[in-house]
Amino acid sequence: MATQKKLKVKKWILSGELNSKNRTKDSILNNCGRLLDDSCSHVILGEVLFQATDNKFYTITVEAVIGLANPEYAKDCIERMKEEA
């Protein structure tokens, strides 16, 4: 998506285990990759490879994806943060 190439953080609401100093899409995904590596995410599923009925080979991986937040989830998080402040 062309619009996500320039995606930058304006304000962190919750940063979880991520470094809240991350401001760009690339720095966030790099941080996610390091966290996945450190937590040995490759052992969650193990090594997976299968051939499907279309005769192509497929694998399954664990990954981090930046996705648009559900508005209700965002609202609930912001309200919770205000209550905890």
Biopython code that builds the backbone (N, CA, C, O; Angstrom):
import numpy as np
from Bio.PDB.StructureBuilder import StructureBuilder

atoms = [
    (1, "MET", "N", (0.835, -1.193, 0.000)),
    (1, "MET", "CA", (0.000, 0.000, 0.000)),
    (1, "MET", "C", (0.872, 1.246, 0.000)),
    (1, "MET", "O", (1.772, 1.380, 0.830)),
    (2, "ALA", "N", (0.617, 2.122, -0.895)),
    (2, "ALA", "CA", (1.427, 3.336, -1.006)),
    (2, "ALA", "C", (1.294, 4.220, 0.225)),
    (2, "ALA", "O", (2.263, 4.863, 0.628)),
    (3, "THR", "N", (0.118, 4.262, 0.824)),
    (3, "THR", "CA", (-0.093, 5.145, 1.971)),
    (3, "THR", "C", (0.663, 4.661, 3.207)),
    (3, "THR", "O", (1.020, 5.477, 4.056)),
    (4, "GLN", "N", (0.917, 3.354, 3.332)),
    (4, "GLN", "CA", (1.597, 2.854, 4.513)),
    (4, "GLN", "C", (3.112, 3.005, 4.437)),
    (4, "GLN", "O", (3.780, 2.863, 5.461)),
    (5, "LYS", "N", (3.680, 3.286, 3.273)),
    (5, "LYS", "CA", (5.128, 3.446, 3.162)),
    (5, "LYS", "C", (5.627, 4.583, 4.053)),
    (5, "LYS", "O", (6.723, 4.505, 4.609)),
    (6, "LYS", "N", (4.834, 5.619, 4.186)),
    (6, "LYS", "CA", (5.240, 6.784, 4.971)),
    (6, "LYS", "C", (4.618, 6.783, 6.357)),
    (6, "LYS", "O", (4.621, 7.808, 7.039)),
    (7, "LEU", "N", (4.083, 5.644, 6.782)),
    (7, "LEU", "CA", (3.449, 5.533, 8.085)),
    (7, "LEU", "C", (4.430, 5.896, 9.195)),
    (7, "LEU", "O", (5.516, 5.322, 9.277)),
    (8, "LYS", "N", (4.054, 6.844, 10.045)),
    (8, "LYS", "CA", (4.881, 7.258, 11.182)),
    (8, "LYS", "C", (4.006, 7.386, 12.413)),
    (8, "LYS", "O", (2.831, 7.740, 12.316)),
    (9, "VAL", "N", (4.579, 7.096, 13.567)),
    (9, "VAL", "CA", (3.846, 7.190, 14.832)),
    (9, "VAL", "C", (3.738, 8.655, 15.249)),
    (9, "VAL", "O", (4.736, 9.373, 15.317)),
    (10, "LYS", "N", (2.532, 9.072, 15.519)),
    (10, "LYS", "CA", (2.304, 10.411, 16.063)),
    (10, "LYS", "C", (2.365, 10.352, 17.580)),
    (10, "LYS", "O", (2.998, 11.196, 18.215)),
    (11, "LYS", "N", (1.699, 9.341, 18.168)),
    (11, "LYS", "CA", (1.646, 9.215, 19.626)),
    (11, "LYS", "C", (1.385, 7.756, 19.968)),
    (11, "LYS", "O", (0.433, 7.163, 19.461)),
    (12, "TRP", "N", (2.216, 7.172, 20.818)),
    (12, "TRP", "CA", (1.978, 5.828, 21.306)),
    (12, "TRP", "C", (0.907, 5.866, 22.388)),
    (12, "TRP", "O", (0.990, 6.692, 23.298)),
    (13, "ILE", "N", (-0.086, 5.003, 22.315)),
    (13, "ILE", "CA", (-1.069, 4.832, 23.371)),
    (13, "ILE", "C", (-0.613, 3.672, 24.249)),
    (13, "ILE", "O", (-0.495, 3.819, 25.465)),
    (14, "LEU", "N", (-0.360, 2.534, 23.640)),
    (14, "LEU", "CA", (0.208, 1.353, 24.293)),
    (14, "LEU", "C", (1.332, 0.851, 23.401)),
    (14, "LEU", "O", (1.147, 0.731, 22.190)),
    (15, "SER", "N", (2.479, 0.558, 23.967)),
    (15, "SER", "CA", (3.575, 0.060, 23.132)),
    (15, "SER", "C", (3.932, -1.387, 23.432)),
    (15, "SER", "O", (4.827, -1.947, 22.799)),
    (16, "GLY", "N", (3.237, -2.003, 24.396)),
    (16, "GLY", "CA", (3.514, -3.407, 24.696)),
    (16, "GLY", "C", (4.991, -3.625, 24.979)),
    (16, "GLY", "O", (5.584, -2.914, 25.790)),
    (17, "GLU", "N", (5.576, -4.594, 24.319)),
    (17, "GLU", "CA", (6.999, -4.889, 24.486)),
    (17, "GLU", "C", (7.869, -4.116, 23.500)),
    (17, "GLU", "O", (9.093, -4.253, 23.508)),
    (18, "LEU", "N", (7.243, -3.309, 22.657)),
    (18, "LEU", "CA", (7.993, -2.533, 21.667)),
    (18, "LEU", "C", (8.648, -1.319, 22.311)),
    (18, "LEU", "O", (8.186, -0.819, 23.337)),
    (19, "ASN", "N", (9.714, -0.858, 21.704)),
    (19, "ASN", "CA", (10.387, 0.344, 22.152)),
    (19, "ASN", "C", (9.556, 1.535, 21.677)),
    (19, "ASN", "O", (9.369, 1.717, 20.474)),
    (20, "SER", "N", (9.061, 2.337, 22.598)),
    (20, "SER", "CA", (8.188, 3.457, 22.237)),
    (20, "SER", "C", (8.940, 4.585, 21.537)),
    (20, "SER", "O", (8.332, 5.569, 21.116)),
    (21, "LYS", "N", (10.257, 4.447, 21.410)),
    (21, "LYS", "CA", (11.025, 5.439, 20.645)),
    (21, "LYS", "C", (10.934, 5.161, 19.146)),
    (21, "LYS", "O", (11.339, 5.993, 18.334)),
    (22, "ASN", "N", (10.403, 3.996, 18.779)),
    (22, "ASN", "CA", (10.186, 3.696, 17.362)),
    (22, "ASN", "C", (9.174, 4.681, 16.808)),
    (22, "ASN", "O", (8.122, 4.909, 17.406)),
    (23, "ARG", "N", (9.496, 5.259, 15.674)),
    (23, "ARG", "CA", (8.585, 6.232, 15.064)),
    (23, "ARG", "C", (8.225, 5.880, 13.624)),
    (23, "ARG", "O", (7.265, 6.427, 13.081)),
    (24, "THR", "N", (8.973, 4.979, 13.001)),
    (24, "THR", "CA", (8.703, 4.639, 11.606)),
    (24, "THR", "C", (8.265, 3.184, 11.483)),
    (24, "THR", "O", (8.540, 2.357, 12.353)),
    (25, "LYS", "N", (7.585, 2.897, 10.394)),
    (25, "LYS", "CA", (7.126, 1.540, 10.114)),
    (25, "LYS", "C", (8.300, 0.567, 10.125)),
    (25, "LYS", "O", (8.212, -0.511, 10.712)),
    (26, "ASP", "N", (9.398, 0.948, 9.476)),
    (26, "ASP", "CA", (10.568, 0.061, 9.413)),
    (26, "ASP", "C", (11.159, -0.208, 10.789)),
    (26, "ASP", "O", (11.518, -1.346, 11.093)),
    (27, "SER", "N", (11.265, 0.822, 11.628)),
    (27, "SER", "CA", (11.852, 0.612, 12.956)),
    (27, "SER", "C", (10.938, -0.254, 13.821)),
    (27, "SER", "O", (11.417, -1.061, 14.618)),
    (28, "ILE", "N", (9.638, -0.090, 13.668)),
    (28, "ILE", "CA", (8.688, -0.921, 14.429)),
    (28, "ILE", "C", (8.814, -2.378, 13.998)),
    (28, "ILE", "O", (8.910, -3.270, 14.841)),
    (29, "LEU", "N", (8.812, -2.623, 12.683)),
    (29, "LEU", "CA", (8.903, -4.001, 12.188)),
    (29, "LEU", "C", (10.246, -4.637, 12.533)),
    (29, "LEU", "O", (10.303, -5.835, 12.812)),
    (30, "ASN", "N", (11.329, -3.856, 12.520)),
    (30, "ASN", "CA", (12.629, -4.387, 12.945)),
    (30, "ASN", "C", (12.594, -4.785, 14.413)),
    (30, "ASN", "O", (13.113, -5.837, 14.786)),
    (31, "ASN", "N", (11.985, -3.951, 15.246)),
    (31, "ASN", "CA", (11.823, -4.248, 16.667)),
    (31, "ASN", "C", (10.996, -5.521, 16.845)),
    (31, "ASN", "O", (11.333, -6.374, 17.666)),
    (32, "CYS", "N", (9.914, -5.646, 16.075)),
    (32, "CYS", "CA", (9.081, -6.852, 16.131)),
    (32, "CYS", "C", (9.891, -8.083, 15.748)),
    (32, "CYS", "O", (9.789, -9.120, 16.402)),
    (33, "GLY", "N", (10.685, -7.977, 14.705)),
    (33, "GLY", "CA", (11.512, -9.102, 14.265)),
    (33, "GLY", "C", (12.473, -9.555, 15.346)),
    (33, "GLY", "O", (12.633, -10.755, 15.572)),
    (34, "ARG", "N", (13.113, -8.610, 16.014)),
    (34, "ARG", "CA", (14.040, -8.956, 17.106)),
    (34, "ARG", "C", (13.298, -9.636, 18.250)),
    (34, "ARG", "O", (13.789, -10.613, 18.816)),
    (35, "LEU", "N", (12.117, -9.124, 18.593)),
    (35, "LEU", "CA", (11.331, -9.734, 19.672)),
    (35, "LEU", "C", (10.890, -11.145, 19.297)),
    (35, "LEU", "O", (10.928, -12.048, 20.133)),
    (36, "LEU", "N", (10.470, -11.343, 18.044)),
    (36, "LEU", "CA", (10.082, -12.679, 17.593)),
    (36, "LEU", "C", (11.276, -13.628, 17.639)),
    (36, "LEU", "O", (11.146, -14.773, 18.070)),
    (37, "ASP", "N", (12.435, -13.151, 17.196)),
    (37, "ASP", "CA", (13.650, -13.981, 17.249)),
    (37, "ASP", "C", (14.009, -14.325, 18.686)),
    (37, "ASP", "O", (14.310, -15.477, 18.999)),
    (38, "ASP", "N", (13.975, -13.321, 19.564)),
    (38, "ASP", "CA", (14.348, -13.529, 20.963)),
    (38, "ASP", "C", (13.405, -14.491, 21.678)),
    (38, "ASP", "O", (13.808, -15.192, 22.606)),
    (39, "SER", "N", (12.151, -14.520, 21.243)),
    (39, "SER", "CA", (11.192, -15.414, 21.900)),
    (39, "SER", "C", (11.098, -16.769, 21.198)),
    (39, "SER", "O", (10.218, -17.577, 21.492)),
    (40, "CYS", "N", (12.015, -16.995, 20.271)),
    (40, "CYS", "CA", (12.066, -18.274, 19.533)),
    (40, "CYS", "C", (10.724, -18.582, 18.884)),
    (40, "CYS", "O", (10.211, -19.694, 19.007)),
    (41, "SER", "N", (10.161, -17.606, 18.198)),
    (41, "SER", "CA", (8.847, -17.787, 17.573)),
    (41, "SER", "C", (8.833, -18.924, 16.561)),
    (41, "SER", "O", (7.773, -19.465, 16.246)),
    (42, "HIS", "N", (10.004, -19.286, 16.053)),
    (42, "HIS", "CA", (10.059, -20.373, 15.073)),
    (42, "HIS", "C", (9.667, -21.721, 15.679)),
    (42, "HIS", "O", (9.331, -22.651, 14.946)),
    (43, "VAL", "N", (9.705, -21.836, 17.004)),
    (43, "VAL", "CA", (9.326, -23.113, 17.623)),
    (43, "VAL", "C", (7.829, -23.207, 17.918)),
    (43, "VAL", "O", (7.340, -24.275, 18.284)),
    (44, "ILE", "N", (7.100, -22.104, 17.764)),
    (44, "ILE", "CA", (5.660, -22.138, 18.023)),
    (44, "ILE", "C", (4.989, -23.168, 17.128)),
    (44, "ILE", "O", (4.222, -24.004, 17.606)),
    (45, "LEU", "N", (5.268, -23.112, 15.861)),
    (45, "LEU", "CA", (4.667, -24.037, 14.902)),
    (45, "LEU", "C", (5.613, -25.155, 14.487)),
    (45, "LEU", "O", (5.174, -26.188, 13.981)),
    (46, "GLY", "N", (6.898, -24.954, 14.698)),
    (46, "GLY", "CA", (7.865, -25.911, 14.182)),
    (46, "GLY", "C", (8.034, -25.715, 12.686)),
    (46, "GLY", "O", (7.516, -24.759, 12.108)),
    (47, "GLU", "N", (8.764, -26.632, 12.070)),
    (47, "GLU", "CA", (8.989, -26.538, 10.635)),
    (47, "GLU", "C", (7.767, -27.104, 9.911)),
    (47, "GLU", "O", (7.379, -28.251, 10.132)),
    (48, "VAL", "N", (7.169, -26.290, 9.049)),
    (48, "VAL", "CA", (5.936, -26.681, 8.371)),
    (48, "VAL", "C", (6.104, -26.552, 6.864)),
    (48, "VAL", "O", (6.539, -25.512, 6.370)),
    (49, "LEU", "N", (5.762, -27.600, 6.142)),
    (49, "LEU", "CA", (5.731, -27.572, 4.684)),
    (49, "LEU", "C", (4.700, -28.590, 4.232)),
    (49, "LEU", "O", (4.714, -29.736, 4.679)),
    (50, "PHE", "N", (3.807, -28.173, 3.346)),
    (50, "PHE", "CA", (2.844, -29.133, 2.807)),
    (50, "PHE", "C", (2.547, -28.821, 1.347)),
    (50, "PHE", "O", (2.696, -27.689, 0.887)),
    (51, "GLN", "N", (2.128, -29.845, 0.644)),
    (51, "GLN", "CA", (1.700, -29.692, -0.733)),
    (51, "GLN", "C", (0.178, -29.721, -0.741)),
    (51, "GLN", "O", (-0.442, -30.604, -0.148)),
    (52, "ALA", "N", (-0.404, -28.759, -1.412)),
    (52, "ALA", "CA", (-1.865, -28.661, -1.467)),
    (52, "ALA", "C", (-2.387, -29.315, -2.741)),
    (52, "ALA", "O", (-1.622, -29.748, -3.603)),
    (53, "THR", "N", (-3.690, -29.371, -2.831)),
    (53, "THR", "CA", (-4.315, -30.005, -3.989)),
    (53, "THR", "C", (-4.031, -29.266, -5.289)),
    (53, "THR", "O", (-4.262, -29.808, -6.369)),
    (54, "ASP", "N", (-3.526, -28.014, -5.199)),
    (54, "ASP", "CA", (-3.129, -27.282, -6.408)),
    (54, "ASP", "C", (-1.687, -27.616, -6.815)),
    (54, "ASP", "O", (-1.132, -27.012, -7.733)),
    (55, "ASN", "N", (-1.088, -28.599, -6.109)),
    (55, "ASN", "CA", (0.279, -29.081, -6.343)),
    (55, "ASN", "C", (1.364, -28.059, -5.995)),
    (55, "ASN", "O", (2.531, -28.271, -6.326)),
    (56, "LYS", "N", (1.003, -26.959, -5.336)),
    (56, "LYS", "CA", (1.994, -25.984, -4.876)),
    (56, "LYS", "C", (2.352, -26.314, -3.440)),
    (56, "LYS", "O", (1.566, -26.921, -2.712)),
    (57, "PHE", "N", (3.565, -25.899, -3.037)),
    (57, "PHE", "CA", (4.037, -26.123, -1.681)),
    (57, "PHE", "C", (3.805, -24.875, -0.845)),
    (57, "PHE", "O", (4.000, -23.752, -1.313)),
    (58, "TYR", "N", (3.389, -25.085, 0.393)),
    (58, "TYR", "CA", (3.083, -23.986, 1.307)),
    (58, "TYR", "C", (3.776, -24.205, 2.638)),
    (58, "TYR", "O", (4.054, -25.334, 3.041)),
    (59, "THR", "N", (4.044, -23.101, 3.306)),
    (59, "THR", "CA", (4.572, -23.124, 4.661)),
    (59, "THR", "C", (3.707, -22.196, 5.506)),
    (59, "THR", "O", (2.917, -21.424, 4.962)),
    (60, "ILE", "N", (3.842, -22.258, 6.804)),
    (60, "ILE", "CA", (3.109, -21.372, 7.708)),
    (60, "ILE", "C", (4.147, -20.700, 8.603)),
    (60, "ILE", "O", (5.028, -21.361, 9.152)),
    (61, "THR", "N", (4.034, -19.399, 8.743)),
    (61, "THR", "CA", (4.989, -18.651, 9.553)),
    (61, "THR", "C", (4.273, -17.792, 10.589)),
    (61, "THR", "O", (3.091, -17.481, 10.446)),
    (62, "VAL", "N", (4.997, -17.418, 11.622)),
    (62, "VAL", "CA", (4.512, -16.487, 12.636)),
    (62, "VAL", "C", (5.158, -15.143, 12.320)),
    (62, "VAL", "O", (6.372, -15.065, 12.130)),
    (63, "GLU", "N", (4.352, -14.088, 12.265)),
    (63, "GLU", "CA", (4.901, -12.796, 11.886)),
    (63, "GLU", "C", (4.192, -11.659, 12.617)),
    (63, "GLU", "O", (3.145, -11.849, 13.235)),
    (64, "ALA", "N", (4.784, -10.492, 12.529)),
    (64, "ALA", "CA", (4.160, -9.281, 13.054)),
    (64, "ALA", "C", (3.631, -8.486, 11.873)),
    (64, "ALA", "O", (4.328, -8.325, 10.871)),
    (65, "VAL", "N", (2.410, -7.989, 11.980)),
    (65, "VAL", "CA", (1.772, -7.239, 10.912)),
    (65, "VAL", "C", (1.211, -5.945, 11.497)),
    (65, "VAL", "O", (0.549, -5.960, 12.535)),
    (66, "ILE", "N", (1.475, -4.846, 10.836)),
    (66, "ILE", "CA", (0.857, -3.582, 11.241)),
    (66, "ILE", "C", (-0.492, -3.509, 10.549)),
    (66, "ILE", "O", (-0.572, -3.517, 9.321)),
    (67, "GLY", "N", (-1.555, -3.437, 11.347)),
    (67, "GLY", "CA", (-2.899, -3.394, 10.790)),
    (67, "GLY", "C", (-3.710, -2.275, 11.409)),
    (67, "GLY", "O", (-3.425, -1.824, 12.519)),
    (68, "LEU", "N", (-4.700, -1.842, 10.699)),
    (68, "LEU", "CA", (-5.584, -0.787, 11.191)),
    (68, "LEU", "C", (-6.358, -1.300, 12.401)),
    (68, "LEU", "O", (-6.962, -2.372, 12.348)),
    (69, "ALA", "N", (-6.339, -0.536, 13.485)),
    (69, "ALA", "CA", (-7.003, -0.949, 14.729)),
    (69, "ALA", "C", (-8.510, -0.796, 14.607)),
    (69, "ALA", "O", (-9.006, 0.140, 13.980)),
    (70, "ASN", "N", (-9.229, -1.733, 15.216)),
    (70, "ASN", "CA", (-10.676, -1.631, 15.325)),
    (70, "ASN", "C", (-10.978, -0.383, 16.159)),
    (70, "ASN", "O", (-10.400, -0.224, 17.234)),
    (71, "PRO", "N", (-11.862, 0.506, 15.701)),
    (71, "PRO", "CA", (-12.153, 1.741, 16.431)),
    (71, "PRO", "C", (-12.602, 1.511, 17.880)),
    (71, "PRO", "O", (-12.244, 2.288, 18.765)),
    (72, "GLU", "N", (-13.376, 0.461, 18.127)),
    (72, "GLU", "CA", (-13.825, 0.170, 19.496)),
    (72, "GLU", "C", (-12.647, -0.211, 20.387)),
    (72, "GLU", "O", (-12.586, 0.199, 21.546)),
    (73, "TYR", "N", (-11.711, -0.994, 19.848)),
    (73, "TYR", "CA", (-10.517, -1.365, 20.608)),
    (73, "TYR", "C", (-9.707, -0.119, 20.953)),
    (73, "TYR", "O", (-9.264, 0.041, 22.091)),
    (74, "ALA", "N", (-9.512, 0.769, 19.968)),
    (74, "ALA", "CA", (-8.757, 2.000, 20.210)),
    (74, "ALA", "C", (-9.437, 2.846, 21.286)),
    (74, "ALA", "O", (-8.779, 3.357, 22.192)),
    (75, "LYS", "N", (-10.744, 2.989, 21.179)),
    (75, "LYS", "CA", (-11.500, 3.775, 22.155)),
    (75, "LYS", "C", (-11.366, 3.182, 23.555)),
    (75, "LYS", "O", (-11.130, 3.908, 24.521)),
    (76, "ASP", "N", (-11.516, 1.864, 23.663)),
    (76, "ASP", "CA", (-11.397, 1.195, 24.965)),
    (76, "ASP", "C", (-10.006, 1.376, 25.566)),
    (76, "ASP", "O", (-9.881, 1.622, 26.766)),
    (77, "CYS", "N", (-8.967, 1.257, 24.755)),
    (77, "CYS", "CA", (-7.598, 1.425, 25.252)),
    (77, "CYS", "C", (-7.355, 2.839, 25.751)),
    (77, "CYS", "O", (-6.758, 3.041, 26.809)),
    (78, "ILE", "N", (-7.821, 3.817, 24.983)),
    (78, "ILE", "CA", (-7.625, 5.215, 25.368)),
    (78, "ILE", "C", (-8.372, 5.517, 26.662)),
    (78, "ILE", "O", (-7.839, 6.194, 27.541)),
    (79, "GLU", "N", (-9.596, 5.023, 26.785)),
    (79, "GLU", "CA", (-10.361, 5.235, 28.014)),
    (79, "GLU", "C", (-9.679, 4.572, 29.199)),
    (79, "GLU", "O", (-9.612, 5.158, 30.279)),
    (80, "ARG", "N", (-9.168, 3.347, 29.012)),
    (80, "ARG", "CA", (-8.485, 2.644, 30.086)),
    (80, "ARG", "C", (-7.228, 3.387, 30.534)),
    (80, "ARG", "O", (-6.932, 3.461, 31.727)),
    (81, "MET", "N", (-6.492, 3.935, 29.567)),
    (81, "MET", "CA", (-5.279, 4.678, 29.906)),
    (81, "MET", "C", (-5.621, 5.937, 30.699)),
    (81, "MET", "O", (-4.894, 6.306, 31.621)),
    (82, "LYS", "N", (-6.722, 6.596, 30.347)),
    (82, "LYS", "CA", (-7.150, 7.791, 31.085)),
    (82, "LYS", "C", (-7.538, 7.442, 32.513)),
    (82, "LYS", "O", (-7.231, 8.181, 33.449)),
    (83, "GLU", "N", (-8.220, 6.298, 32.675)),
    (83, "GLU", "CA", (-8.643, 5.850, 34.015)),
    (83, "GLU", "C", (-7.435, 5.481, 34.887)),
    (83, "GLU", "O", (-7.449, 5.701, 36.098)),
    (84, "GLU", "N", (-6.396, 4.922, 34.265)),
    (84, "GLU", "CA", (-5.215, 4.513, 35.011)),
    (84, "GLU", "C", (-4.300, 5.674, 35.347)),
    (84, "GLU", "O", (-3.427, 5.555, 36.206)),
    (85, "ALA", "N", (-4.501, 6.809, 34.665)),
    (85, "ALA", "CA", (-3.615, 7.978, 34.888)),
    (85, "ALA", "C", (-3.997, 8.721, 36.155)),
    (85, "ALA", "O", (-3.367, 9.721, 36.498)),
]
sb = StructureBuilder()
sb.init_structure("model")
sb.init_model(0)
sb.init_chain("A")
sb.init_seg("    ")
for serial, (resi, resn, name, xyz) in enumerate(atoms, 1):
    if name == "N":
        sb.init_residue(resn, " ", resi, " ")
    sb.init_atom(name, np.array(xyz, "f"), 0.0, 1.0, " ", f" {name:<3s}", serial, name[0])
structure = sb.get_structure()
